[in-house]
């Protein structure tokens, strides 16, 4: 059974950007939000080696030391350092 969801106190700028995105995709705001939620829910699938390789290529990582530097920077950012 479908359930109604509600987002309260959405910042004006976010709503404006979502409306623009919906228009680009020829959807209503509600249709765009549902598409975003569906895509996010599908992302819980297991990551494949091909997914990892695509992300490595997207990041432009070529050596283990570059990979370590990215991991280190991400860790430091999460720890506030």
Secondary structure, DSSP 8 states (H G I E B T S, - for coil): --------S--HHHHHHHHHHHHHTT--HHHHHHHHHHHHHHTTS---HHHHHHHHHHHT--SHHHHHHHHHHHHHHHTT-
